[in-house]
Amino acid sequence: MSGRARRWWTVRPGEAAFLVAGLPVALLGGAYALAALYAGVLLSLTVVGLPVTALALAGARRLGTPQRWLTRRLLGEDVPDPGPAARPDGTVARIRAALADPVAWRTLGHLLLRLPLGVLGFATVLLPLGCGWLLGFPLWLRLLEPGPHPVTPLDLAAPPLGLALLALTPPLIRLAADANRRLARHLLGPARTHQRVQDLEAARHTLLTTGNARLRRLERDLHDGAQARLVALAITLSLADDTLTDHPDTDPRLRTLLDRARTQTDDTIAELRALTRGLRPTGLDGGLAEALPALAAGCAVPVTLRVDLAERPDESVEQALWYCAAELLTNISKHSAATAARLTVTTTATRIRLTVHDNGHGGATAAPGHGLHGLADRVAAVDGTLRISSPPGGPTDVTAELPLRL
């Protein structure tokens, strides 16, 4: 017997246990799904129809958790958690999100299909009992009904039929277990597109984290390596200049070359410092609560600052917010003709919001080619949004909203 054929005649204990233990779960889940559909259809023309359906779908979503647990523990099929449901602000928005939740609808379909599969699977496990009855059918018949019993075709056919069904019991159990595995894999886990999005988000988070670590390492190497050596070179050139000053008979061309070398060295150090500041904001070492006051103090317009941070966001989000604040305050200083500005940072359970307001002449836009367009792209790279309200004549309000965690 080949390995593939042997697989069908080998039953794992967890598979039989799932078909037995899964029956009450399947019955309860199927009853819930039928009741939810019945109530949704019955109340669909009333004002409470949509809220009741949304509530039923939210409950069905939660019932997927024990189904995934049973599938993982007994069948060895690790079904990924589809993640939490969206919870927007507002009752109407939450009802709309629940009704449009594909995970809830797919879980409801799983509960419906699990009902017949659970009954058939339980019957498959009980099949050996029926096989025992068929194998001993002639004996049971004579024990239960005293008196002479002639041999009938049923007496002859029952034992071979019992043996055949007994031999088919392991493949049938494996078939029922595989059907439950496939059902859970396709309906209880995240959809393929959603899983793809999750994989891309995880890959992006890894790339951002790795990129930030490399930038920190590059900044440290430039600061401690190349910049330190250039400063040492500048000091050496300064000592050489002092030495030449003590010798008035030195060739003027040598002094000119030395002055040029010192100037070029100083310019290179300044450019290198500007480059390292552009790699990663050094002011962010202590977080936004320490970095934003320094930005506000450097603005040419008086800035009222209010920072309410319950927790520190991810590093990539923090950097995006810092660049937003720096760019917006720079625009206020250069272009707004404002006399006062306000910078506010607030957080919710999952989001962080930065708002910059000024009383300038307005007219700010995020059209391609403008600085705010690049800022919107930077915010979008970390799942954020940038909203601009800047009518002609002002005032201007720019709000950047980002997730706390990627």
C-alpha positions, -999 to +999 in steps of 0.1 A: +000+000+000+014+034-010+019+062+015-009+082+001-033+053+003-021+044+038-029+080+049-066+074+042-067+043+064-049+060+093-072+080+116-057+105+140-072+107+175-079+144+171-099+139+140-124+115+156-124+137+187-133+168+166-162+150+149-176+140+183-168+172+203-177+194+173-213+182+171-227+204+200-207+233+187-221+228+152-256+224+165-254+256+185-237+276+158-261+264+131-291+272+153-277+307+159-271+312+122-306+301+112-321+323+139-300+353+128-311+349+092-347+344+101-348+374+123-329+395+097-354+386+070-384+389+093-374+424+105-359+436+073-388+460+066-388+475+100-367+501+116-350+476+139-341+452+110-306+466+102-295+470+139-306+435+147-288+421+117-257+440+125-258+427+161-263+391+148-234+395+125-212+408+153-222+377+174-215+354+145-180+369+142-173+360+179-186+325+174-158+319+149-132+320+178-142+286+194-145+271+159-109+282+151-097+269+185-112+234+179-098+233+144-064+241+156-063+219+187-079+188+173-074+189+135-040+206+135-052+233+111-039+267+122-065+292+109-052+328+112-073+352+132-089+377+107-083+405+132-107+428+151-137+443+135-137+479+125-152+502+152-158+536+138-172+565+158-209+568+159-238+543+161-248+545+124-212+541+113-208+510+135-240+495+121-228+501+086-194+487+093-210+455+108-233+450+079-204+454+054-180+432+074-170+403+051-155+383+080-189+382+098-207+371+067-182+344+060-183+332+096-221+331+094-218+309+062-194+286+081-219+282+109-246+272+084-224+247+066-210+232+098-244+221+109-248+193+082-211+186+083-212+182+120-241+157+119-226+137+091-192+136+109-207+124+141-226+097+122-193+086+106-177+082+140-207+060+151-205+039+119-185+011+136-215+005+159-237-002+129-210-023+114-210-044+146-247-049+143-244-060+106-215-084+114-236-102+141-269-097+124-278-134+121-269-140+158-288-109+170-318-119+151-320-154+166-313-141+201-340-115+200-366-137+182-367-173+196-378-201+173-365-215+141-351-190+115-342-202+081-311-187+065-320-158+042-300-137+017-299-109+043-281-132+067-255-139+041-252-103+029-251-085+063-216-097+076-198-088+043-216-054+042-205-048+078-169-056+070-170-033+040-184-004+060-159-011+088-131-009+062-145+024+048-148+040+082-112+054+084-114+070+050-148+085+057-135+100+090-105+114+072-128+128+045-151+145+070-120+159+089-105+173+056-139+188+047-140+206+081-104+218+076-111+232+042-143+249+054-125+265+083-095+276+061-117+293+036-144+308+058-129+314+092-096+329+083-090+363+066-100+366+030-072+361+005-071+398-004-072+408+033-044+383+041-024+399+012-030+433+027-019+420+062+013+405+046+021+437+028+015+457+060+038+434+079+064+437+052+061+475+052+065+476+089+096+455+087+111+477+060+103+509+079+118+495+111+149+482+093+152+515+074+150+535+106+177+513+123+200+517+093+195+555+093+204+556+130+235+535+123+245+557+093+239+588+114+261+575+142+288+564+117+288+598+100+289+616+134+315+595+151+335+586+120+337+610+090+326+641+109+351+635+137+379+630+112+370+662+093+370+681+126+404+667+134+416+678+099+402+713+105+421+715+138+453+703+120+449+729+093+443+756+120+475+745+138+494+747+104+480+782+098+492+792+133+527+778+124+528+797+092+519+829+110+551+826+130+571+825+097+564+858+078+587+847+050+563+819+039+552+818+003+518+836+000+505+810-023+509+783+004+489+805+028+462+810+001+460+772-004+458+766+033+430+792+037+411+775+009+416+741+025+403+754+058+372+770+042+364+738+022+368+717+053+345+740+073+319+739+045+321+701+043+316+698+081+285+721+078+271+701+049+277+668+068+260+681+099+230+692+078+229+658+061+230+639+094+201+661+107+181+652+076+186+615+081+167+614+114+155+642+136+179+642+166+153+660+187+131+629+186+153+610+209+131+621+238+098+617+219+074+642+204+066+658+238+102+671+239+108+677+202+077+698+194+084+726+219+118+731+202+101+733+168+075+757+181+102+779+197+120+781+163+090+794+145+089+831+135+053+833+145+042+828+182+029+793+186+005+780+212+014+744+219-008+717+234+005+681+234-016+653+250+002+620+244-011+590+264+016+568+249+045+571+225+036+560+189+057+538+166+090+553+155+079+557+118+047+574+129+066+597+152+090+607+125+062+614+101+044+637+127+077+655+134+083+662+097+046+674+094+050+698+123+084+711+110+071+716+075+039+733+085+056+756+110+081+765+083+053+773+059+037+795+085+069+814+090+076+819+053+043+822+035+013+827+058+018+863+070+002+850+102+004+867+136-005+836+157-004+799+153-016+769+173-002+733+173-022+706+190-015+669+194-042+645+207-046+607+208-074+582+210-071+545+216-057+537+182-050+571+164-029+602+169-039+636+155-017+667+148-035+699+140-017+732+130-038+764+128-027+799+118-046+831+112-027+839+080-041+848+045-049+811+036-046+796+001-026+766+011-030+736-012-017+701-016-015+702-054+014+684-071+045+704-070+037+721-036+053+712-003+021+699+012+017+674-016+049+657-005+038+659+031+005+641+022+026+614+005+048+610+036+017+607+059+000+582+035+030+560+036+022+552+072-016+548+067-023+584+076-044+612+061-038+649+056-067+673+056-063+709+046-088+737+052-073+770+039-098+793+021-086+826+006-083+850+034-077+823+060-075+809+085-056+777+077-061+744+095-040+714+085-047+681+103-026+649+100-042+618+115-021+586+117-024+552+135-005+549+168+008+514+157+015+501+122 
